[in-house]
């Protein structure tokens, strides 16, 4: 399948099997070849052929670990590589209104300045929160999972992962329908983060964003009320691991 991206760059998937594999990476996030084979019901050898083709097309990249979640448990032997979509891979699979969002925000900025952009971003984020399911009482993880389902329906391919130390979970968004707009207007990400905190009833922290060039938008959510000291430690640990990866 051939897809024309922004700026008239044409991306051609190596085949339908490769495109299905790319969709799996978009929906469920970075995975090993063995995980993909199990998920898709095909052989590991077949998955590796498709991954090689996708890497050659610049749609998938391999790393030693996923860009979020708990550190992998040490095991004997060589650890399996983790494959994730590149920005081009995500864009090739996304049917978005990103270009329109950029144009609208440029107009707002030209006519109303930064204050207008912030007001637009906050209104959009608040509308997003109103669409989310009601919070589950005293169940932050359950609420985060509900939010992930709602975000996935909105095109964000979201999931919830266990955090370190057993006191956080991470809301991971593997796709962003307005990534170009968010890169140019960070107020969109700031307002979305604040809205997520409102929906969860917690002070949440964004460790990474697709708009900033990271592999996934990662939001750390404390699962306990006593959260400030834990969060500072966890954020530092996560950032240090990412920097050394």
C-alpha positions as a printed NumPy array, in Angstrom:
array([[  0.   ,   0.   ,   0.   ],
       [  1.295,   3.482,  -0.922],
       [  0.519,   6.449,   1.322],
       [  1.274,  10.093,   0.576],
       [  2.425,  11.928,   3.671],
       [  2.768,  15.625,   4.382],
       [  5.157,  17.581,   2.164],
       [  4.331,  15.13 ,  -0.646],
       [  6.615,  12.411,   0.692],
       [  5.334,   9.04 ,  -0.505],
       [  5.752,   5.983,   1.707],
       [  5.109,   2.5  ,   0.38 ],
       [  4.654,  -0.381,   2.782],
       [  6.635,  -3.47 ,   1.733],
       [  3.39 ,  -5.481,   1.672],
       [  0.132,  -6.186,   3.467],
       [  1.833,  -8.404,   6.059],
       [  4.296,  -5.639,   6.885],
       [  1.451,  -3.148,   7.175],
       [ -0.432,  -5.442,   9.589],
       [  2.707,  -5.749,  11.675],
       [  3.091,  -1.957,  11.702],
       [ -0.52 ,  -1.6  ,  12.848],
       [  0.232,  -3.991,  15.72 ],
       [  3.167,  -1.825,  16.797],
       [  0.971,   1.272,  16.618],
       [ -1.859,  -0.272,  18.625],
       [  0.165,  -2.035,  21.327],
       [  3.498,  -0.274,  21.328],
       [  7.131,  -1.43 ,  21.085],
       [  7.47 ,  -5.217,  20.979],
       [  9.993,  -7.978,  20.4  ],
       [  9.81 , -10.191,  17.331],
       [  8.624, -13.082,  19.505],
       [  5.801, -10.974,  20.965],
       [  4.719,  -9.878,  17.5  ],
       [  4.764, -13.459,  16.228],
       [  2.55 , -14.62 ,  19.099],
       [  0.184, -11.678,  18.708],
       [ -0.205, -12.1  ,  14.944],
       [ -0.178, -15.901,  14.906],
       [  2.759, -16.188,  12.517],
       [  6.295, -17.549,  12.715],
       [  9.139, -15.581,  14.26 ],
       [ 11.096, -15.971,  11.027],
       [  8.241, -14.41 ,   9.072],
       [  8.009, -11.516,  11.51 ],
       [ 11.743, -10.873,  11.28 ],
       [ 11.553, -10.717,   7.475],
       [  8.81 ,  -8.097,   7.69 ],
       [ 10.686,  -6.157,  10.367],
       [ 13.8  ,  -6.098,   8.191],
       [ 11.744,  -4.736,   5.3  ],
       [ 10.112,  -2.102,   7.524],
       [ 13.491,  -1.06 ,   8.909],
       [ 14.818,  -0.735,   5.378],
       [ 11.899,   1.555,   4.538],
       [ 12.612,   3.712,   7.58 ],
       [  9.279,   2.846,   9.198],
       [ 10.561,   0.785,  12.15 ],
       [ 13.584,   1.088,  14.405],
       [ 15.127,  -1.473,  16.779],
       [ 16.428,  -0.827,  20.29 ],
       [ 17.583,  -2.673,  23.389],
       [ 14.442,  -1.789,  25.354],
       [ 11.087,  -0.067,  25.057],
       [ 11.084,   3.717,  25.625],
       [  8.831,   3.379,  28.677],
       [  7.855,   0.981,  31.445],
       [  9.881,  -0.933,  33.984],
       [ 13.489,  -1.832,  33.363],
       [ 13.774,  -5.308,  31.825],
       [ 14.632,  -8.216,  34.107],
       [ 18.173,  -9.454,  33.587],
       [ 18.264, -12.813,  31.823],
       [ 20.9  , -15.135,  30.458],
       [ 21.824, -14.78 ,  26.841],
       [ 21.391, -11.895,  24.472],
       [ 18.218,  -9.867,  25.156],
       [ 15.696,  -9.647,  22.34 ],
       [ 15.562,  -6.384,  20.456],
       [ 12.495,  -4.204,  20.877],
       [ 10.984,  -2.796,  17.685],
       [  9.005,   0.437,  17.492],
       [  7.584,   2.686,  14.799],
       [  9.507,   5.729,  13.628],
       [  7.791,   9.076,  13.116],
       [  7.426,   8.175,   9.429],
       [  5.889,   4.835,  10.358],
       [  3.32 ,   6.453,  12.633],
       [  2.488,   9.111,  10.06 ],
       [  2.015,   6.487,   7.353],
       [ -0.641,   4.757,   9.453],
       [ -2.411,   7.855,  10.734],
       [ -5.371,   9.466,   9.038],
       [ -5.285,  12.847,  10.764],
       [ -6.255,  16.485,  10.482],
       [ -2.817,  17.597,  11.609],
       [ -2.225,  19.976,   8.704],
       [ -5.55 ,  21.703,   9.363],
       [ -4.734,  21.96 ,  13.075],
       [ -1.434,  23.655,  12.243],
       [ -3.15 ,  26.181,   9.978],
       [ -5.854,  26.941,  12.547],
       [ -3.317,  27.456,  15.327],
       [ -1.155,  29.673,  13.152],
       [ -4.193,  31.839,  12.446],
       [ -5.082,  31.964,  16.147],
       [ -1.496,  32.894,  17.022],
       [ -1.349,  35.623,  14.381],
       [ -4.663,  37.155,  15.438],
       [ -4.738,  36.519,  19.201],
       [ -1.152,  35.772,  20.181],
       [  0.071,  33.223,  22.728],
       [ -2.938,  33.827,  24.968],
       [ -5.263,  32.795,  22.151],
       [ -3.296,  29.597,  21.525],
       [ -3.404,  28.72 ,  25.234],
       [ -7.15 ,  29.353,  25.368],
       [ -7.682,  27.153,  22.303],
       [ -5.508,  24.383,  23.771],
       [ -7.279,  24.494,  27.133],
       [-10.723,  24.394,  25.53 ],
       [ -9.715,  21.4  ,  23.409],
       [ -8.213,  19.574,  26.397],
       [-11.241,  20.267,  28.596],
       [-13.506,  18.923,  25.883],
       [-11.355,  15.794,  25.765],
       [-11.73 ,  15.317,  29.53 ],
       [-15.51 ,  15.663,  29.312],
       [-15.572,  12.824,  26.776],
       [-13.695,  10.461,  29.089],
       [-15.521,   7.958,  31.243],
       [-16.233,   8.939,  34.882],
       [-13.379,   8.223,  37.275],
       [-13.514,   4.989,  39.26 ],
       [-13.538,   5.816,  42.957],
       [-10.133,   5.17 ,  44.562],
       [ -8.979,   3.203,  41.506],
       [ -6.398,   5.289,  39.681],
       [ -5.172,   2.373,  37.572],
       [ -8.703,   1.509,  36.476],
       [ -9.412,   5.128,  35.592],
       [ -6.156,   5.311,  33.626],
       [ -7.19 ,   2.198,  31.691],
       [-10.574,   3.776,  30.919],
       [ -8.797,   6.904,  29.698],
       [ -6.476,   4.797,  27.524],
       [ -9.5  ,   3.165,  25.874],
       [-11.08 ,   6.556,  25.21 ],
       [ -7.826,   7.993,  23.865],
       [ -7.359,   4.987,  21.584],
       [-10.822,   5.583,  20.156],
       [ -9.724,   9.17 ,  19.473],
       [ -6.655,   7.98 ,  17.54 ],
       [ -3.964,   8.061,  20.233],
       [ -3.264,   4.284,  20.414],
       [ -2.924,   4.494,  24.199],
       [ -2.06 ,   1.864,  26.797],
       [ -1.3  ,   1.68 ,  30.52 ],
       [  1.961,   0.175,  31.763],
       [  3.241,  -0.569,  35.259],
       [  5.693,   1.986,  36.583],
       [  8.723,   1.475,  38.785],
       [  8.621,   1.085,  42.577],
       [  4.998,  -0.063,  42.505],
       [  3.657,   3.435,  43.186],
       [  2.957,   4.656,  39.659],
       [  1.465,   3.629,  36.354],
       [  2.365,   5.095,  32.986],
       [ -0.153,   6.238,  30.4  ],
       [  1.533,   5.69 ,  27.03 ],
       [  0.259,   7.233,  23.801],
       [  1.879,   5.583,  20.797],
       [  0.305,   7.945,  18.282],
       [ -0.706,  11.602,  18.209],
       [ -3.227,  12.813,  15.61 ],
       [ -1.866,  16.368,  15.898],
       [  1.836,  15.719,  16.409],
       [  3.022,  18.435,  13.993],
       [  0.717,  21.   ,  15.57 ],
       [  1.892,  19.993,  19.055],
       [  5.536,  20.304,  17.995],
       [  4.921,  23.883,  16.86 ],
       [  2.562,  24.804,  19.694],
       [  3.624,  23.098,  22.981],
       [  0.586,  24.592,  24.73 ],
       [ -1.394,  21.672,  23.274],
       [  0.683,  19.144,  25.236],
       [  0.673,  21.285,  28.377],
       [ -3.111,  21.61 ,  28.339],
       [ -3.588,  17.905,  27.63 ],
       [ -1.344,  16.966,  30.559],
       [ -3.297,  19.257,  32.885],
       [ -6.58 ,  17.785,  31.632],
       [ -5.362,  14.243,  32.27 ],
       [ -4.444,  15.238,  35.809],
       [ -7.949,  16.622,  36.297],
       [ -9.548,  13.43 ,  35.006],
       [ -7.339,  11.279,  37.242],
       [ -7.441,  13.489,  40.319],
       [ -3.647,  13.383,  40.502],
       [ -0.675,  15.6  ,  39.726],
       [  0.716,  13.822,  36.656],
       [  4.063,  14.33 ,  34.929],
       [  4.949,  13.972,  31.259],
       [  8.343,  12.342,  30.791],
       [  8.314,  12.236,  27.006],
       [  6.261,  13.352,  24.011],
       [  6.061,  12.396,  20.359],
       [  6.02 ,  16.105,  19.537],
       [  9.461,  16.426,  21.148],
       [ 10.801,  13.537,  19.071],
       [ 10.452,  10.765,  21.648],
       [  9.145,   7.342,  20.669],
       [  5.989,   7.61 ,  22.768],
       [  4.101,  10.145,  24.897],
       [  4.655,   8.943,  28.466],
       [  2.714,  10.32 ,  31.424],
       [  3.594,   9.157,  34.947],
       [  0.571,   8.795,  37.23 ],
       [  1.032,   8.292,  40.996],
       [ -1.338,   5.675,  42.365],
       [ -1.182,   6.977,  45.95 ],
       [ -2.004,  10.344,  47.471],
       [  1.442,  10.621,  49.048],
       [  3.052,  11.228,  45.694],
       [  5.37 ,  14.223,  45.543],
       [  8.567,  12.641,  46.899],
       [  7.973,   9.388,  45.031],
       [  7.33 ,  11.223,  41.776],
       [ 10.482,  13.275,  41.957],
       [ 12.566,  10.132,  42.467],
       [ 10.778,   8.183,  39.761],
       [ 11.011,  10.955,  37.209],
       [ 14.755,  11.254,  37.806],
       [ 15.259,   7.483,  37.583],
       [ 13.286,   7.271,  34.352],
       [ 15.097,  10.183,  32.729],
       [ 18.519,   8.849,  33.735],
       [ 17.706,   5.418,  32.272],
       [ 16.461,   6.987,  29.028],
       [ 19.596,   9.108,  28.758],
       [ 21.87 ,   6.09 ,  29.258],
       [ 19.888,   3.807,  26.903]])
